[in-house]
Amino acid sequence: MVTFIWRNAVQKGLFGGNKRWATLFVVIGAAKVMRRLAGSVPDTVYCEPLEPGQALVITHLADETHG
């Protein structure tokens, strides 16, 4: 949803001249910059291409040290 709003804000506000969309562009853009400065952008932990027929299984094992 945010991507849709961001795309419209760029097209209609930044390039189109619509003041309401331009305001949204500034607000969302500022939030993105602040998030990056705060370091809350998730890091890529693992990246590898999958061949046809391969699958990736993601599991979460319970941590039993915090009983």
N, CA, C and O atoms as a GROMACS GRO file, in nm:
protein
  268
    1MET      N    1   0.083  -0.119   0.000
    1MET     CA    2   0.000   0.000   0.000
    1MET      C    3   0.087   0.126   0.000
    1MET      O    4   0.060   0.222  -0.072
    2VAL      N    5   0.193   0.124   0.083
    2VAL     CA    6   0.281   0.240   0.089
    2VAL      C    7   0.352   0.259  -0.045
    2VAL      O    8   0.374   0.372  -0.088
    3THR      N    9   0.388   0.148  -0.110
    3THR     CA   10   0.453   0.157  -0.240
    3THR      C   11   0.362   0.224  -0.342
    3THR      O   12   0.408   0.306  -0.422
    4PHE      N   13   0.234   0.190  -0.340
    4PHE     CA   14   0.136   0.250  -0.430
    4PHE      C   15   0.126   0.400  -0.405
    4PHE      O   16   0.126   0.480  -0.499
    5ILE      N   17   0.118   0.438  -0.277
    5ILE     CA   18   0.108   0.580  -0.242
    5ILE      C   19   0.236   0.652  -0.279
    5ILE      O   20   0.231   0.764  -0.332
    6TRP      N   21   0.352   0.589  -0.253
    6TRP     CA   22   0.481   0.651  -0.287
    6TRP      C   23   0.491   0.674  -0.438
    6TRP      O   24   0.533   0.781  -0.482
    7ARG      N   25   0.452   0.573  -0.516
    7ARG     CA   26   0.460   0.585  -0.661
    7ARG      C   27   0.370   0.698  -0.712
    7ARG      O   28   0.411   0.775  -0.798
    8ASN      N   29   0.250   0.706  -0.659
    8ASN     CA   30   0.159   0.814  -0.698
    8ASN      C   31   0.211   0.950  -0.653
    8ASN      O   32   0.197   1.049  -0.724
    9ALA      N   33   0.271   0.954  -0.534
    9ALA     CA   34   0.326   1.081  -0.484
    9ALA      C   35   0.438   1.131  -0.575
    9ALA      O   36   0.449   1.251  -0.600
   10VAL      N   37   0.521   1.039  -0.623
   10VAL     CA   38   0.628   1.078  -0.714
   10VAL      C   39   0.570   1.126  -0.846
   10VAL      O   40   0.607   1.232  -0.896
   11GLN      N   41   0.479   1.047  -0.904
   11GLN     CA   42   0.424   1.080  -1.036
   11GLN      C   43   0.336   1.204  -1.034
   11GLN      O   44   0.353   1.294  -1.116
   12LYS      N   45   0.242   1.208  -0.940
   12LYS     CA   46   0.143   1.316  -0.940
   12LYS      C   47   0.191   1.439  -0.863
   12LYS      O   48   0.152   1.552  -0.895
   13GLY      N   49   0.274   1.418  -0.762
   13GLY     CA   50   0.320   1.531  -0.681
   13GLY      C   51   0.448   1.592  -0.731
   13GLY      O   52   0.455   1.712  -0.758
   14LEU      N   53   0.551   1.508  -0.743
   14LEU     CA   54   0.682   1.559  -0.782
   14LEU      C   55   0.683   1.602  -0.929
   14LEU      O   56   0.730   1.710  -0.962
   15PHE      N   57   0.632   1.516  -1.015
   15PHE     CA   58   0.635   1.546  -1.158
   15PHE      C   59   0.506   1.610  -1.209
   15PHE      O   60   0.507   1.683  -1.308
   16GLY      N   61   0.394   1.584  -1.140
   16GLY     CA   62   0.265   1.635  -1.186
   16GLY      C   63   0.227   1.770  -1.131
   16GLY      O   64   0.143   1.839  -1.190
   17GLY      N   65   0.286   1.812  -1.020
   17GLY     CA   66   0.256   1.943  -0.965
   17GLY      C   67   0.139   1.948  -0.869
   17GLY      O   68   0.101   2.057  -0.826
   18ASN      N   69   0.080   1.834  -0.835
   18ASN     CA   70  -0.032   1.832  -0.741
   18ASN      C   71   0.023   1.853  -0.600
   18ASN      O   72   0.108   1.777  -0.555
   19LYS      N   73  -0.026   1.956  -0.530
   19LYS     CA   74   0.029   1.992  -0.400
   19LYS      C   75   0.001   1.888  -0.292
   19LYS      O   76   0.085   1.866  -0.206
   20ARG      N   77  -0.113   1.824  -0.296
   20ARG     CA   78  -0.144   1.721  -0.196
   20ARG      C   79  -0.053   1.601  -0.210
   20ARG      O   80  -0.002   1.548  -0.111
   21TRP      N   81  -0.031   1.556  -0.333
   21TRP     CA   82   0.059   1.444  -0.357
   21TRP      C   83   0.203   1.484  -0.328
   21TRP      O   84   0.282   1.402  -0.282
   22ALA      N   85   0.238   1.609  -0.354
   22ALA     CA   86   0.373   1.656  -0.323
   22ALA      C   87   0.397   1.655  -0.172
   22ALA      O   88   0.506   1.622  -0.127
   23THR      N   89   0.295   1.690  -0.095
   23THR     CA   90   0.306   1.685   0.050
   23THR      C   91   0.326   1.542   0.097
   23THR      O   92   0.410   1.517   0.184
   24LEU      N   93   0.251   1.450   0.041
   24LEU     CA   94   0.271   1.308   0.076
   24LEU      C   95   0.410   1.262   0.037
   24LEU      O   96   0.472   1.183   0.110
   25PHE      N   97   0.460   1.309  -0.076
   25PHE     CA   98   0.595   1.274  -0.119
   25PHE      C   99   0.697   1.319  -0.015
   25PHE      O  100   0.788   1.243   0.020
   26VAL      N  101   0.683   1.440   0.035
   26VAL     CA  102   0.777   1.493   0.134
   26VAL      C  103   0.766   1.416   0.265
   26VAL      O  104   0.868   1.381   0.325
   27VAL      N  105   0.644   1.388   0.310
   27VAL     CA  106   0.624   1.318   0.437
   27VAL      C  107   0.679   1.176   0.430
   27VAL      O  108   0.753   1.134   0.519
   28ILE      N  109   0.645   1.102   0.326
   28ILE     CA  110   0.692   0.964   0.314
   28ILE      C  111   0.842   0.961   0.290
   28ILE      O  112   0.912   0.876   0.344
   29GLY      N  113   0.892   1.054   0.209
   29GLY     CA  114   1.036   1.061   0.184
   29GLY      C  115   1.114   1.089   0.312
   29GLY      O  116   1.219   1.030   0.336
   30ALA      N  117   1.062   1.181   0.395
   30ALA     CA  118   1.128   1.212   0.522
   30ALA      C  119   1.127   1.091   0.615
   30ALA      O  120   1.225   1.065   0.684
   31ALA      N  121   1.016   1.017   0.616
   31ALA     CA  122   1.008   0.896   0.699
   31ALA      C  123   1.109   0.792   0.652
   31ALA      O  124   1.171   0.724   0.735
   32LYS      N  125   1.126   0.777   0.522
   32LYS     CA  126   1.223   0.682   0.469
   32LYS      C  127   1.366   0.721   0.507
   32LYS      O  128   1.447   0.636   0.545
   33VAL      N  129   1.396   0.850   0.497
   33VAL     CA  130   1.530   0.897   0.534
   33VAL      C  131   1.555   0.876   0.683
   33VAL      O  132   1.663   0.830   0.721
   34MET      N  133   1.459   0.909   0.766
   34MET     CA  134   1.474   0.892   0.911
   34MET      C  135   1.492   0.744   0.948
   34MET      O  136   1.571   0.711   1.036
   35ARG      N  137   1.419   0.657   0.880
   35ARG     CA  138   1.431   0.514   0.906
   35ARG      C  139   1.571   0.465   0.871
   35ARG      O  140   1.629   0.384   0.944
   36ARG      N  141   1.626   0.514   0.761
   36ARG     CA  142   1.762   0.474   0.722
   36ARG      C  143   1.866   0.529   0.818
   36ARG      O  144   1.961   0.460   0.853
   37LEU      N  145   1.848   0.653   0.860
   37LEU     CA  146   1.942   0.712   0.955
   37LEU      C  147   1.938   0.642   1.091
   37LEU      O  148   2.040   0.631   1.159
   38ALA      N  149   1.821   0.594   1.129
   38ALA     CA  150   1.806   0.523   1.256
   38ALA      C  151   1.860   0.381   1.247
   38ALA      O  152   1.878   0.315   1.349
   39GLY      N  153   1.885   0.334   1.126
   39GLY     CA  154   1.940   0.200   1.109
   39GLY      C  155   1.838   0.089   1.117
   39GLY      O  156   1.873  -0.026   1.144
   40SER      N  157   1.712   0.119   1.094
   40SER     CA  158   1.610   0.016   1.104
   40SER      C  159   1.578  -0.050   0.971
   40SER      O  160   1.476  -0.117   0.958
   41VAL      N  161   1.664  -0.032   0.872
   41VAL     CA  162   1.646  -0.100   0.745
   41VAL      C  163   1.697  -0.242   0.762
   41VAL      O  164   1.812  -0.261   0.804
   42PRO      N  165   1.615  -0.343   0.732
   42PRO     CA  166   1.658  -0.481   0.756
   42PRO      C  167   1.777  -0.520   0.669
   42PRO      O  168   1.787  -0.479   0.554
   43ASP      N  169   1.866  -0.599   0.727
   43ASP     CA  170   1.982  -0.649   0.655
   43ASP      C  171   1.948  -0.780   0.585
   43ASP      O  172   1.868  -0.860   0.636
   44THR      N  173   2.007  -0.802   0.469
   44THR     CA  174   1.992  -0.931   0.402
   44THR      C  175   2.083  -1.030   0.471
   44THR      O  176   2.204  -1.009   0.480
   45VAL      N  177   2.024  -1.140   0.520
   45VAL     CA  178   2.100  -1.238   0.595
   45VAL      C  179   2.152  -1.348   0.503
   45VAL      O  180   2.263  -1.397   0.521
   46TYR      N  181   2.072  -1.386   0.405
   46TYR     CA  182   2.109  -1.496   0.318
   46TYR      C  183   2.054  -1.470   0.179
   46TYR      O  184   1.938  -1.430   0.165
   47CYS      N  185   2.133  -1.491   0.079
   47CYS     CA  186   2.089  -1.468  -0.058
   47CYS      C  187   2.157  -1.569  -0.149
   47CYS      O  188   2.279  -1.573  -0.159
   48GLU      N  189   2.076  -1.649  -0.216
   48GLU     CA  190   2.130  -1.746  -0.310
   48GLU      C  191   2.019  -1.780  -0.411
   48GLU      O  192   1.905  -1.801  -0.372
   49PRO      N  193   2.052  -1.785  -0.539
   49PRO     CA  194   1.949  -1.819  -0.638
   49PRO      C  195   1.907  -1.965  -0.627
   49PRO      O  196   1.987  -2.052  -0.594
   50LEU      N  197   1.780  -1.989  -0.654
   50LEU     CA  198   1.728  -2.126  -0.654
   50LEU      C  199   1.718  -2.176  -0.797
   50LEU      O  200   1.676  -2.104  -0.887
   51GLU      N  201   1.754  -2.298  -0.815
   51GLU     CA  202   1.741  -2.364  -0.945
   51GLU      C  203   1.597  -2.415  -0.959
   51GLU      O  204   1.529  -2.435  -0.858
   52PRO      N  205   1.551  -2.437  -1.080
   52PRO     CA  206   1.417  -2.493  -1.099
   52PRO      C  207   1.404  -2.626  -1.024
   52PRO      O  208   1.490  -2.714  -1.035
   53GLY      N  209   1.297  -2.640  -0.950
   53GLY     CA  210   1.272  -2.762  -0.874
   53GLY      C  211   1.322  -2.755  -0.731
   53GLY      O  212   1.285  -2.839  -0.650
   54GLN      N  213   1.404  -2.657  -0.698
   54GLN     CA  214   1.452  -2.641  -0.561
   54GLN      C  215   1.350  -2.562  -0.479
   54GLN      O  216   1.269  -2.488  -0.534
   55ALA      N  217   1.357  -2.579  -0.348
   55ALA     CA  218   1.267  -2.508  -0.258
   55ALA      C  219   1.346  -2.454  -0.140
   55ALA      O  220   1.454  -2.504  -0.109
   56LEU      N  221   1.292  -2.353  -0.076
   56LEU     CA  222   1.353  -2.294   0.042
   56LEU      C  223   1.255  -2.309   0.156
   56LEU      O  224   1.140  -2.267   0.145
   57VAL      N  225   1.300  -2.369   0.266
   57VAL     CA  226   1.214  -2.389   0.383
   57VAL      C  227   1.269  -2.302   0.495
   57VAL      O  228   1.387  -2.311   0.530
   58ILE      N  229   1.184  -2.218   0.551
   58ILE     CA  230   1.223  -2.130   0.661
   58ILE      C  231   1.154  -2.180   0.787
   58ILE      O  232   1.032  -2.195   0.790
   59THR      N  233   1.233  -2.205   0.891
   59THR     CA  234   1.177  -2.253   1.018
   59THR      C  235   1.229  -2.166   1.132
   59THR      O  236   1.329  -2.096   1.119
   60HIS      N  237   1.158  -2.173   1.241
   60HIS     CA  238   1.200  -2.103   1.363
   60HIS      C  239   1.202  -2.205   1.476
   60HIS      O  240   1.098  -2.262   1.512
   61LEU      N  241   1.319  -2.228   1.531
   61LEU     CA  242   1.332  -2.322   1.643
   61LEU      C  243   1.316  -2.245   1.773
   61LEU      O  244   1.375  -2.138   1.791
   62ALA      N  245   1.237  -2.301   1.863
   62ALA     CA  246   1.213  -2.234   1.990
   62ALA      C  247   1.342  -2.228   2.071
   62ALA      O  248   1.417  -2.325   2.077
   63ASP      N  249   1.366  -2.114   2.133
   63ASP     CA  250   1.482  -2.095   2.218
   63ASP      C  251   1.447  -2.143   2.358
   63ASP      O  252   1.367  -2.081   2.427
   64GLU      N  253   1.507  -2.253   2.400
   64GLU     CA  254   1.470  -2.313   2.528
   64GLU      C  255   1.551  -2.259   2.643
   64GLU      O  256   1.535  -2.305   2.756
   65THR      N  257   1.638  -2.161   2.619
   65THR     CA  258   1.716  -2.102   2.728
   65THR      C  259   1.634  -2.002   2.808
   65THR      O  260   1.668  -1.970   2.922
   66HIS      N  261   1.525  -1.952   2.748
   66HIS     CA  262   1.438  -1.855   2.817
   66HIS      C  263   1.311  -1.924   2.864
   66HIS      O  264   1.202  -1.889   2.818
   67GLY      N  265   1.322  -2.019   2.953
   67GLY     CA  266   1.211  -2.102   2.995
   67GLY      C  267   1.121  -2.037   3.088
   67GLY      O  268   1.023  -2.098   3.131
   0.00000   0.00000   0.00000
